[in-house]
Amino acid sequence: MKTIEQMQKTLKRVHKEMSLRVDVIDKNGTVLASTHAGCVGGQAPGDACRLPLQDTPYVIAVEGDGPAAEHAAILAAMLLGETAVASPKQKREIWLRSLLNGEWDGTGENPETGDLTGYVPCRVIALRTDTPRAEGVQKMVKKVFPDPGQCLTCVMDPKTLALIVPEAEQDREDYAQLAQALLDTMENELNVDGTAGISSPAGTVTDISGAYRQAQSALAAGAAKGSIRLYDDMVLERMVYALPGEVRRSLAGRMHDSEGNCLLDGEMMHTAQVFLESGLNLSETARRLYVHRNTLIYRLDKIQKTIGLDLRDFHGAMVFRVLMMTSIVMQEDDET
């Protein structure tokens, strides 16, 4: 075990790589060493993520909560040459997150999760909230599914919750109805808006990470508030993904100015997405947007003047759909 002085030197170096405040504290919460040296001798923040350091009397505390803070605490402990002891719930979340992100090497299955072979075949539903409320949505989902055998949940980031739902003789429409029920409950009970993406079936445990990627792609394709997209239906989108990069970049350029800024503002883009998802139906779109029909027509005219496409025409709508998808794919490419 390192001495407090050695830990302080290590945390000083950690501070150069990690902006978060990381403390080593005693059982009373007194800061013994910290990335922020001026905090030594004081008290750790009450809302910090705290994990005991194995075989020591100390605890590592990282500002914030949720998955990001948990990972930061475990990483900081490793840099200190120690092992952070996560709670069973934290271990389960960390293991599930690594499985969904494709980082699991097939060993070390989490005992709190148990044998996942009982959950396959399954589909993954990704719920994305408009505000950082994924943990609150997770609590809501656990009330809907009190039996862990019905559904496994994992917070992937502050706005994204992943659900692993066994098929259990359910078809694709049953999953869509489930996603709609969850979105309605989010709105009514938590006052949170969101979208849902649903994967194709995953036949084995190792297929679950691929299913999560499909659910993420479905989320990106159905970005309008309240939308639900099934990866099974994303025929056009998958064609766009298969296009060579230079072709996608050329198509995406029609949606952007010379400086790379999207020609459509947030309101116009949201209007277009809802209009397409409403089957080019003016009345249904106006209802979903809570606007007058004439306001909707004005916005569609504005979109036509801006990018030269009339979305009320089927051909114009399909061209816009392709352009929008290429823009999303190019954005994903830039982020990776």
VOPATI-383680 format. One record per residue (C-alpha): residue number from 1; residue in one letter; x, y, z. Coordinates in nm, 4 decimals, always signed. Last residue first. Example, Ala and Ser with C-alpha at 12.3 -4.5 7.8 and 13.67 -1.06 7.14 Angstrom:
residues 2
num:2&residu:S&x:+1.3670&y:-0.1060&z:+0.7140 $
num:1&residu:A&x:+1.2300&y:-0.4500&z:+0.7800 $
//
This chain:
residues 336
num:336&residu:T&x:-1.4841&y:+0.8331&z:-3.4534 $
num:335&residu:E&x:-1.6693&y:+1.1615&z:-3.4163 $
num:334&residu:D&x:-1.6052&y:+1.2528&z:-3.7803 $
num:333&residu:D&x:-1.7468&y:+0.9194&z:-3.8983 $
num:332&residu:E&x:-2.0609&y:+0.9675&z:-3.6863 $
num:331&residu:Q&x:-2.1077&y:+1.3159&z:-3.8371 $
num:330&residu:M&x:-2.0628&y:+1.1693&z:-4.1848 $
num:329&residu:V&x:-2.3287&y:+0.9076&z:-4.1074 $
num:328&residu:I&x:-2.5739&y:+1.1719&z:-3.9831 $
num:327&residu:S&x:-2.5158&y:+1.3910&z:-4.2900 $
num:326&residu:T&x:-2.5576&y:+1.0902&z:-4.5196 $
num:325&residu:M&x:-2.8879&y:+1.0139&z:-4.3457 $
num:324&residu:M&x:-3.0175&y:+1.3676&z:-4.3945 $
num:323&residu:L&x:-2.9242&y:+1.3645&z:-4.7621 $
num:322&residu:V&x:-3.0959&y:+1.0278&z:-4.8135 $
num:321&residu:R&x:-3.4115&y:+1.1456&z:-4.6367 $
num:320&residu:F&x:-3.4074&y:+1.4704&z:-4.8347 $
num:319&residu:V&x:-3.3960&y:+1.2745&z:-5.1601 $
num:318&residu:M&x:-3.6869&y:+1.0615&z:-5.0384 $
num:317&residu:A&x:-3.8947&y:+1.3671&z:-4.9455 $
num:316&residu:G&x:-3.8272&y:+1.5358&z:-5.2774 $
num:315&residu:H&x:-3.9357&y:+1.2223&z:-5.4629 $
num:314&residu:F&x:-4.2530&y:+1.1933&z:-5.2559 $
num:313&residu:D&x:-4.3471&y:+1.5592&z:-5.3069 $
num:312&residu:R&x:-4.4582&y:+1.7335&z:-4.9873 $
num:311&residu:L&x:-4.0897&y:+1.7570&z:-4.8963 $
num:310&residu:D&x:-4.0320&y:+2.0122&z:-5.1706 $
num:309&residu:L&x:-3.6533&y:+2.0240&z:-5.2127 $
num:308&residu:G&x:-3.4490&y:+2.3264&z:-5.3166 $
num:307&residu:I&x:-3.2372&y:+2.3461&z:-4.9998 $
num:306&residu:T&x:-3.3387&y:+2.6825&z:-4.8516 $
num:305&residu:K&x:-3.6441&y:+2.7713&z:-5.0607 $
num:304&residu:Q&x:-3.7943&y:+2.4259&z:-5.0074 $
num:303&residu:I&x:-3.7257&y:+2.4408&z:-4.6333 $
num:302&residu:K&x:-3.9027&y:+2.7779&z:-4.6132 $
num:301&residu:D&x:-4.2026&y:+2.6393&z:-4.8012 $
num:300&residu:L&x:-4.2133&y:+2.3504&z:-4.5517 $
num:299&residu:R&x:-4.2040&y:+2.6012&z:-4.2642 $
num:298&residu:Y&x:-4.4885&y:+2.8091&z:-4.4103 $
num:297&residu:I&x:-4.6960&y:+2.4942&z:-4.4675 $
num:296&residu:L&x:-4.6450&y:+2.3991&z:-4.1020 $
num:295&residu:T&x:-4.7546&y:+2.7425&z:-3.9856 $
num:294&residu:N&x:-5.0637&y:+2.7149&z:-4.2084 $
num:293&residu:R&x:-5.1526&y:+2.3813&z:-4.0467 $
num:292&residu:H&x:-5.1386&y:+2.5397&z:-3.7018 $
num:291&residu:V&x:-4.8706&y:+2.4103&z:-3.4653 $
num:290&residu:Y&x:-4.8608&y:+2.1491&z:-3.1871 $
num:289&residu:L&x:-4.5736&y:+1.9652&z:-3.3618 $
num:288&residu:R&x:-4.7482&y:+1.6288&z:-3.3421 $
num:287&residu:R&x:-5.0807&y:+1.7765&z:-3.4528 $
num:286&residu:A&x:-4.9220&y:+1.9727&z:-3.7370 $
num:285&residu:T&x:-4.7503&y:+1.6552&z:-3.8531 $
num:284&residu:E&x:-5.0745&y:+1.4553&z:-3.8430 $
num:283&residu:S&x:-5.2600&y:+1.7220&z:-4.0425 $
num:282&residu:L&x:-4.9861&y:+1.7623&z:-4.3033 $
num:281&residu:N&x:-4.9357&y:+1.3903&z:-4.3718 $
num:280&residu:L&x:-4.5988&y:+1.3289&z:-4.5348 $
num:279&residu:G&x:-4.5975&y:+0.9815&z:-4.3722 $
num:278&residu:S&x:-4.5816&y:+1.1197&z:-4.0179 $
num:277&residu:E&x:-4.2151&y:+1.0192&z:-3.9836 $
num:276&residu:L&x:-4.1336&y:+1.2348&z:-4.2856 $
num:275&residu:F&x:-4.3159&y:+1.5365&z:-4.1428 $
num:274&residu:V&x:-4.1589&y:+1.4803&z:-3.7985 $
num:273&residu:Q&x:-3.8107&y:+1.4841&z:-3.9496 $
num:272&residu:A&x:-3.8804&y:+1.7902&z:-4.1638 $
num:271&residu:T&x:-4.0212&y:+1.9894&z:-3.8714 $
num:270&residu:H&x:-3.7211&y:+1.8946&z:-3.6558 $
num:269&residu:M&x:-3.4831&y:+2.0110&z:-3.9282 $
num:268&residu:M&x:-3.6712&y:+2.3375&z:-3.9795 $
num:267&residu:E&x:-3.6770&y:+2.4151&z:-3.6063 $
num:266&residu:G&x:-3.3105&y:+2.3275&z:-3.5546 $
num:265&residu:D&x:-3.1894&y:+2.5456&z:-3.8404 $
num:264&residu:L&x:-3.1515&y:+2.4121&z:-4.1932 $
num:263&residu:L&x:-2.8447&y:+2.5016&z:-4.3965 $
num:262&residu:C&x:-2.6220&y:+2.2890&z:-4.1742 $
num:261&residu:N&x:-2.2844&y:+2.4539&z:-4.1149 $
num:260&residu:G&x:-1.9807&y:+2.3092&z:-4.2956 $
num:259&residu:E&x:-1.8158&y:+2.6426&z:-4.3753 $
num:258&residu:S&x:-1.9160&y:+2.6320&z:-4.7434 $
num:257&residu:D&x:-2.2793&y:+2.5735&z:-4.6471 $
num:256&residu:H&x:-2.4307&y:+2.2387&z:-4.5563 $
num:255&residu:M&x:-2.7179&y:+2.0110&z:-4.6622 $
num:254&residu:R&x:-2.5962&y:+1.9612&z:-5.0188 $
num:253&residu:G&x:-2.2544&y:+1.8694&z:-4.8795 $
num:252&residu:A&x:-2.4008&y:+1.5507&z:-4.7298 $
num:251&residu:L&x:-2.4293&y:+1.4108&z:-5.0818 $
num:250&residu:S&x:-2.0625&y:+1.4765&z:-5.1615 $
num:249&residu:R&x:-1.9489&y:+1.3375&z:-4.8265 $
num:248&residu:R&x:-2.1541&y:+1.0217&z:-4.8762 $
num:247&residu:V&x:-2.0032&y:+0.9721&z:-5.2229 $
num:246&residu:E&x:-1.6504&y:+1.0245&z:-5.0899 $
num:245&residu:G&x:-1.7100&y:+0.7727&z:-4.8086 $
num:244&residu:P&x:-1.8272&y:+0.4936&z:-5.0381 $
num:243&residu:L&x:-2.1949&y:+0.4041&z:-4.9931 $
num:242&residu:A&x:-2.2768&y:+0.1047&z:-4.7687 $
num:241&residu:Y&x:-2.3973&y:+0.3244&z:-4.4802 $
num:240&residu:V&x:-2.6452&y:+0.4861&z:-4.7198 $
num:239&residu:M&x:-2.7842&y:+0.1462&z:-4.8169 $
num:238&residu:R&x:-2.8216&y:+0.0655&z:-4.4473 $
num:237&residu:E&x:-3.0264&y:+0.3832&z:-4.4047 $
num:236&residu:L&x:-3.2564&y:+0.2940&z:-4.6920 $
num:235&residu:V&x:-3.3305&y:-0.0508&z:-4.5468 $
num:234&residu:M&x:-3.3765&y:+0.0743&z:-4.1903 $
num:233&residu:D&x:-3.6964&y:-0.1181&z:-4.1147 $
num:232&residu:D&x:-3.5275&y:-0.4032&z:-3.9251 $
num:231&residu:Y&x:-3.3365&y:-0.1419&z:-3.7224 $
num:230&residu:L&x:-3.6671&y:-0.0444&z:-3.5674 $
num:229&residu:R&x:-3.7280&y:+0.3265&z:-3.5109 $
num:228&residu:I&x:-3.9451&y:+0.4920&z:-3.2490 $
num:227&residu:S&x:-3.9982&y:+0.8680&z:-3.2561 $
num:226&residu:G&x:-4.1159&y:+1.0720&z:-2.9579 $
num:225&residu:K&x:-3.8979&y:+1.3701&z:-3.0388 $
num:224&residu:A&x:-3.7446&y:+1.3500&z:-3.3855 $
num:223&residu:A&x:-3.4075&y:+1.1722&z:-3.4086 $
num:222&residu:G&x:-3.5297&y:+0.8616&z:-3.5804 $
num:221&residu:A&x:-3.2250&y:+0.7652&z:-3.7869 $
num:220&residu:A&x:-2.9809&y:+0.8356&z:-3.5043 $
num:219&residu:L&x:-3.1837&y:+0.6227&z:-3.2658 $
num:218&residu:A&x:-3.1977&y:+0.3392&z:-3.5199 $
num:217&residu:S&x:-2.8202&y:+0.3531&z:-3.5479 $
num:216&residu:Q&x:-2.7952&y:+0.3332&z:-3.1689 $
num:215&residu:A&x:-3.0283&y:+0.0313&z:-3.1654 $
num:214&residu:Q&x:-2.8086&y:-0.1353&z:-3.4292 $
num:213&residu:R&x:-2.4978&y:-0.0680&z:-3.2199 $
num:212&residu:Y&x:-2.6777&y:-0.2248&z:-2.9226 $
num:211&residu:A&x:-2.7583&y:-0.5321&z:-3.1316 $
num:210&residu:G&x:-2.3915&y:-0.5653&z:-3.2239 $
num:209&residu:S&x:-2.3023&y:-0.5603&z:-2.8542 $
num:208&residu:I&x:-2.5696&y:-0.8239&z:-2.7865 $
num:207&residu:D&x:-2.4330&y:-1.0699&z:-3.0436 $
num:206&residu:T&x:-2.1806&y:-1.2082&z:-2.7904 $
num:205&residu:V&x:-2.4695&y:-1.3202&z:-2.5707 $
num:204&residu:T&x:-2.6215&y:-1.5167&z:-2.8585 $
num:203&residu:G&x:-2.9153&y:-1.4848&z:-3.0978 $
num:202&residu:A&x:-2.9524&y:-1.1070&z:-3.0984 $
num:201&residu:P&x:-3.2812&y:-1.0068&z:-3.2627 $
num:200&residu:S&x:-3.2807&y:-0.6851&z:-3.4692 $
num:199&residu:S&x:-3.2347&y:-0.3679&z:-3.2692 $
num:198&residu:I&x:-3.4844&y:-0.1112&z:-3.1433 $
num:197&residu:G&x:-3.4226&y:+0.2648&z:-3.1226 $
num:196&residu:A&x:-3.6280&y:+0.4888&z:-2.8969 $
num:195&residu:T&x:-3.6724&y:+0.8642&z:-2.8626 $
num:194&residu:G&x:-3.7213&y:+1.0934&z:-2.5661 $
num:193&residu:D&x:-3.9206&y:+1.3520&z:-2.3791 $
num:192&residu:V&x:-3.9033&y:+1.3756&z:-2.0008 $
num:191&residu:N&x:-4.1860&y:+1.5016&z:-1.7768 $
num:190&residu:L&x:-4.0959&y:+1.2204&z:-1.5360 $
num:189&residu:E&x:-4.4353&y:+1.0532&z:-1.4886 $
num:188&residu:N&x:-4.6269&y:+1.1490&z:-1.8040 $
num:187&residu:E&x:-4.3387&y:+1.1916&z:-2.0500 $
num:186&residu:M&x:-4.1386&y:+0.8944&z:-1.9303 $
num:185&residu:T&x:-4.4562&y:+0.6833&z:-1.9153 $
num:184&residu:D&x:-4.5389&y:+0.7714&z:-2.2768 $
num:183&residu:L&x:-4.1832&y:+0.6862&z:-2.3868 $
num:182&residu:L&x:-4.2035&y:+0.3535&z:-2.2008 $
num:181&residu:A&x:-4.5408&y:+0.2665&z:-2.3573 $
num:180&residu:Q&x:-4.4061&y:+0.3524&z:-2.7030 $
num:179&residu:A&x:-4.1036&y:+0.1287&z:-2.6485 $
num:178&residu:L&x:-4.3303&y:-0.1575&z:-2.5428 $
num:177&residu:Q&x:-4.5520&y:-0.1059&z:-2.8470 $
num:176&residu:A&x:-4.2464&y:-0.1139&z:-3.0741 $
num:175&residu:Y&x:-4.1248&y:-0.4299&z:-2.9017 $
num:174&residu:D&x:-4.4629&y:-0.5971&z:-2.9505 $
num:173&residu:E&x:-4.4527&y:-0.4924&z:-3.3161 $
num:172&residu:R&x:-4.1222&y:-0.6744&z:-3.3639 $
num:171&residu:D&x:-4.2622&y:-1.0032&z:-3.2372 $
num:170&residu:Q&x:-4.2733&y:-1.1366&z:-2.8819 $
num:169&residu:E&x:-4.2413&y:-1.5131&z:-2.8297 $
num:168&residu:A&x:-4.0210&y:-1.4624&z:-2.5219 $
num:167&residu:E&x:-3.7935&y:-1.2195&z:-2.7089 $
num:166&residu:P&x:-3.5783&y:-1.1360&z:-2.4084 $
num:165&residu:V&x:-3.5339&y:-0.7602&z:-2.3434 $
num:164&residu:I&x:-3.1900&y:-0.6049&z:-2.2962 $
num:163&residu:L&x:-3.2595&y:-0.2373&z:-2.2238 $
num:162&residu:A&x:-3.0077&y:+0.0416&z:-2.2853 $
num:161&residu:L&x:-3.0474&y:+0.3861&z:-2.1307 $
num:160&residu:T&x:-2.8997&y:+0.6960&z:-2.2941 $
num:159&residu:K&x:-2.8964&y:+1.0599&z:-2.1774 $
num:158&residu:P&x:-2.6382&y:+1.0545&z:-1.8950 $
num:157&residu:D&x:-2.4375&y:+0.7802&z:-2.0702 $
num:156&residu:M&x:-2.4740&y:+0.4045&z:-2.1109 $
num:155&residu:V&x:-2.7107&y:+0.3510&z:-1.8167 $
num:154&residu:C&x:-2.7823&y:-0.0229&z:-1.8135 $
num:153&residu:T&x:-3.1071&y:-0.2159&z:-1.7944 $
num:152&residu:L&x:-3.1882&y:-0.5865&z:-1.7932 $
num:151&residu:C&x:-3.5469&y:-0.6962&z:-1.8660 $
num:150&residu:Q&x:-3.8013&y:-0.9624&z:-1.7767 $
num:149&residu:G&x:-3.5673&y:-1.1826&z:-1.5749 $
num:148&residu:P&x:-3.4856&y:-0.8860&z:-1.3529 $
num:147&residu:D&x:-3.8456&y:-0.9045&z:-1.2167 $
num:146&residu:P&x:-3.9652&y:-0.5544&z:-1.1171 $
num:145&residu:F&x:-4.0213&y:-0.4640&z:-1.4842 $
num:144&residu:V&x:-4.2367&y:-0.1472&z:-1.4850 $
num:143&residu:K&x:-4.0786&y:-0.0337&z:-1.1582 $
num:142&residu:K&x:-3.7352&y:-0.1159&z:-1.2987 $
num:141&residu:V&x:-3.8208&y:+0.0980&z:-1.6020 $
num:140&residu:M&x:-3.8889&y:+0.4010&z:-1.3801 $
num:139&residu:K&x:-3.5586&y:+0.3594&z:-1.1971 $
num:138&residu:Q&x:-3.3793&y:+0.3421&z:-1.5326 $
num:137&residu:V&x:-3.5626&y:+0.6549&z:-1.6498 $
num:136&residu:G&x:-3.4238&y:+0.8417&z:-1.3502 $
num:135&residu:E&x:-3.0742&y:+0.7182&z:-1.4326 $
num:134&residu:A&x:-3.1136&y:+0.8281&z:-1.7963 $
num:133&residu:R&x:-3.2206&y:+1.1811&z:-1.7020 $
num:132&residu:P&x:-2.9588&y:+1.3989&z:-1.8745 $
num:131&residu:T&x:-3.2108&y:+1.5960&z:-2.0889 $
num:130&residu:D&x:-3.3702&y:+1.5088&z:-2.4247 $
num:129&residu:T&x:-3.3755&y:+1.1421&z:-2.3266 $
num:128&residu:R&x:-3.2460&y:+0.8551&z:-2.5380 $
num:127&residu:L&x:-3.3892&y:+0.5050&z:-2.4991 $
num:126&residu:A&x:-3.1995&y:+0.2173&z:-2.6596 $
num:125&residu:I&x:-3.3915&y:-0.1083&z:-2.6930 $
num:124&residu:V&x:-3.1845&y:-0.4233&z:-2.7357 $
num:123&residu:R&x:-3.3508&y:-0.7348&z:-2.8684 $
num:122&residu:C&x:-3.3307&y:-1.0848&z:-2.7285 $
num:121&residu:P&x:-3.2603&y:-1.4462&z:-2.8157 $
num:120&residu:V&x:-3.1246&y:-1.4669&z:-2.5605 $
num:119&residu:Y&x:-3.1970&y:-1.3666&z:-2.2013 $
num:118&residu:G&x:-3.1459&y:-1.7120&z:-2.0491 $
num:117&residu:T&x:-2.7976&y:-1.7218&z:-2.2009 $
num:116&residu:L&x:-2.7225&y:-1.4240&z:-1.9784 $
num:115&residu:D&x:-2.5989&y:-1.6436&z:-1.6928 $
num:114&residu:G&x:-2.5914&y:-1.4325&z:-1.3804 $
num:113&residu:T&x:-2.6093&y:-1.0561&z:-1.3600 $
num:112&residu:E&x:-2.4871&y:-1.0313&z:-1.0018 $
num:111&residu:P&x:-2.2258&y:-1.2953&z:-1.0731 $
num:110&residu:N&x:-2.0715&y:-1.0788&z:-1.3481 $
num:109&residu:E&x:-1.9150&y:-1.2845&z:-1.6234 $
num:108&residu:G&x:-1.5357&y:-1.2774&z:-1.5995 $
num:107&residu:T&x:-1.4510&y:-1.3989&z:-1.9451 $
num:106&residu:G&x:-1.5884&y:-1.3443&z:-2.2951 $
num:105&residu:D&x:-1.3608&y:-1.0527&z:-2.3827 $
num:104&residu:W&x:-1.6191&y:-0.7858&z:-2.3019 $
num:103&residu:E&x:-1.5480&y:-0.4516&z:-2.4732 $
num:102&residu:G&x:-1.8301&y:-0.4690&z:-2.7294 $
num:101&residu:N&x:-2.0000&y:-0.1587&z:-2.5931 $
num:100&residu:L&x:-2.2993&y:-0.3626&z:-2.4762 $
num:99&residu:L&x:-2.0780&y:-0.6103&z:-2.2892 $
num:98&residu:S&x:-1.8634&y:-0.3352&z:-2.1338 $
num:97&residu:R&x:-2.1776&y:-0.1568&z:-2.0192 $
num:96&residu:L&x:-2.3171&y:-0.4794&z:-1.8746 $
num:95&residu:W&x:-1.9975&y:-0.5356&z:-1.6765 $
num:94&residu:I&x:-1.9843&y:-0.1788&z:-1.5440 $
num:93&residu:E&x:-2.3531&y:-0.1837&z:-1.4512 $
num:92&residu:R&x:-2.3196&y:-0.5178&z:-1.2699 $
num:91&residu:K&x:-2.0095&y:-0.4068&z:-1.0826 $
num:90&residu:Q&x:-2.1849&y:-0.0839&z:-0.9788 $
num:89&residu:K&x:-2.4870&y:-0.2772&z:-0.8485 $
num:88&residu:P&x:-2.2648&y:-0.5260&z:-0.6629 $
num:87&residu:S&x:-2.0780&y:-0.2315&z:-0.5036 $
num:86&residu:A&x:-1.7390&y:-0.1412&z:-0.6463 $
num:85&residu:V&x:-1.4144&y:-0.2143&z:-0.4653 $
num:84&residu:A&x:-1.1422&y:+0.0067&z:-0.6104 $
num:83&residu:T&x:-0.8095&y:-0.1683&z:-0.6567 $
num:82&residu:E&x:-0.4814&y:+0.0085&z:-0.5820 $
num:81&residu:G&x:-0.1730&y:+0.1050&z:-0.7811 $
num:80&residu:L&x:-0.2653&y:+0.4720&z:-0.7598 $
num:79&residu:L&x:-0.3201&y:+0.4737&z:-1.1358 $
num:78&residu:M&x:-0.5536&y:+0.1753&z:-1.0896 $
num:77&residu:A&x:-0.7485&y:+0.3663&z:-0.8239 $
num:76&residu:A&x:-0.7836&y:+0.6626&z:-1.0607 $
num:75&residu:L&x:-0.9232&y:+0.4331&z:-1.3311 $
num:74&residu:I&x:-1.1773&y:+0.2805&z:-1.0904 $
num:73&residu:A&x:-1.2859&y:+0.6262&z:-0.9723 $
num:72&residu:A&x:-1.3073&y:+0.7607&z:-1.3293 $
num:71&residu:H&x:-1.5191&y:+0.4622&z:-1.4350 $
num:70&residu:E&x:-1.7610&y:+0.5209&z:-1.1490 $
num:69&residu:A&x:-1.7716&y:+0.8969&z:-1.2193 $
num:68&residu:A&x:-1.8619&y:+0.8394&z:-1.5845 $
num:67&residu:P&x:-2.1208&y:+0.5733&z:-1.4973 $
num:66&residu:G&x:-2.3254&y:+0.7893&z:-1.2568 $
num:65&residu:D&x:-2.2149&y:+1.0463&z:-1.0057 $
num:64&residu:G&x:-2.0083&y:+1.3618&z:-0.9838 $
num:63&residu:E&x:-1.6811&y:+1.4397&z:-0.8101 $
num:62&residu:V&x:-1.4594&y:+1.1378&z:-0.7511 $
num:61&residu:A&x:-1.3964&y:+0.9859&z:-0.4077 $
num:60&residu:I&x:-1.1478&y:+0.7073&z:-0.3348 $
num:59&residu:V&x:-1.1866&y:+0.5464&z:+0.0048 $
num:58&residu:Y&x:-0.9132&y:+0.4556&z:+0.2509 $
num:57&residu:P&x:-0.8624&y:+0.2017&z:+0.5280 $
num:56&residu:T&x:-0.6762&y:-0.0229&z:+0.2818 $
num:55&residu:D&x:-0.7196&y:-0.3845&z:+0.1702 $
num:54&residu:Q&x:-0.9271&y:-0.2822&z:-0.1349 $
num:53&residu:L&x:-0.9796&y:+0.0888&z:-0.1883 $
num:52&residu:P&x:-1.3415&y:+0.1717&z:-0.1061 $
num:51&residu:L&x:-1.5492&y:+0.3427&z:-0.3794 $
num:50&residu:R&x:-1.7146&y:+0.6822&z:-0.3426 $
num:49&residu:C&x:-1.8923&y:+0.8833&z:-0.6142 $
num:48&residu:A&x:-1.9109&y:+1.2396&z:-0.4842 $
num:47&residu:D&x:-2.2427&y:+1.3933&z:-0.3765 $
num:46&residu:G&x:-2.1265&y:+1.4932&z:-0.0291 $
num:45&residu:P&x:-1.8143&y:+1.6615&z:-0.1606 $
num:44&residu:A&x:-1.5014&y:+1.5407&z:+0.0233 $
num:43&residu:Q&x:-1.4225&y:+1.7254&z:+0.3449 $
num:42&residu:G&x:-1.1191&y:+1.9419&z:+0.4121 $
num:41&residu:G&x:-0.7665&y:+1.8491&z:+0.5142 $
num:40&residu:V&x:-0.6451&y:+1.8338&z:+0.1547 $
num:39&residu:C&x:-0.8663&y:+2.0499&z:-0.0680 $
num:38&residu:G&x:-0.5857&y:+2.2876&z:-0.1646 $
num:37&residu:A&x:-0.4016&y:+1.9994&z:-0.3295 $
num:36&residu:H&x:-0.6679&y:+1.9591&z:-0.5972 $
num:35&residu:T&x:-0.5747&y:+1.6175&z:-0.7358 $
num:34&residu:S&x:-0.6286&y:+1.5090&z:-0.3771 $
num:33&residu:A&x:-0.4738&y:+1.3414&z:-0.0749 $
num:32&residu:L&x:-0.5988&y:+1.2958&z:+0.2827 $
num:31&residu:V&x:-0.9470&y:+1.4457&z:+0.2361 $
num:30&residu:T&x:-1.1603&y:+1.3881&z:+0.5459 $
num:29&residu:G&x:-1.4724&y:+1.1857&z:+0.4702 $
num:28&residu:N&x:-1.4905&y:+1.0272&z:+0.8154 $
num:27&residu:K&x:-1.3836&y:+0.6850&z:+0.6857 $
num:26&residu:D&x:-1.0700&y:+0.8374&z:+0.5362 $
num:25&residu:I&x:-1.0386&y:+1.0123&z:+0.2009 $
num:24&residu:V&x:-0.8395&y:+0.9842&z:-0.1199 $
num:23&residu:D&x:-0.9720&y:+1.2548&z:-0.3484 $
num:22&residu:V&x:-1.0213&y:+1.2932&z:-0.7253 $
num:21&residu:R&x:-1.1457&y:+1.6212&z:-0.8741 $
num:20&residu:L&x:-1.2234&y:+1.5758&z:-1.2415 $
num:19&residu:S&x:-0.9970&y:+1.7406&z:-1.5000 $
num:18&residu:M&x:-0.7991&y:+1.4218&z:-1.5649 $
num:17&residu:E&x:-0.4614&y:+1.4079&z:-1.7403 $
num:16&residu:K&x:-0.2649&y:+1.6810&z:-1.5580 $
num:15&residu:H&x:-0.4548&y:+1.6061&z:-1.2370 $
num:14&residu:V&x:-0.3268&y:+1.2479&z:-1.2506 $
num:13&residu:R&x:+0.0275&y:+1.3775&z:-1.1986 $
num:12&residu:K&x:-0.0771&y:+1.5520&z:-0.8772 $
num:11&residu:L&x:-0.2740&y:+1.2419&z:-0.7872 $
num:10&residu:T&x:+0.0456&y:+1.0369&z:-0.8032 $
num:9&residu:K&x:+0.2361&y:+1.2771&z:-0.5778 $
num:8&residu:Q&x:-0.0524&y:+1.2790&z:-0.3298 $
num:7&residu:M&x:-0.0675&y:+0.8997&z:-0.3312 $
num:6&residu:Q&x:+0.3050&y:+0.8817&z:-0.2488 $
num:5&residu:E&x:+0.2565&y:+1.1207&z:+0.0426 $
num:4&residu:I&x:-0.0422&y:+0.9195&z:+0.1654 $
num:3&residu:T&x:+0.1766&y:+0.6088&z:+0.1699 $
num:2&residu:K&x:+0.1285&y:+0.3438&z:-0.0928 $
num:1&residu:M&x:+0.0000&y:+0.0000&z:+0.0000 $
//
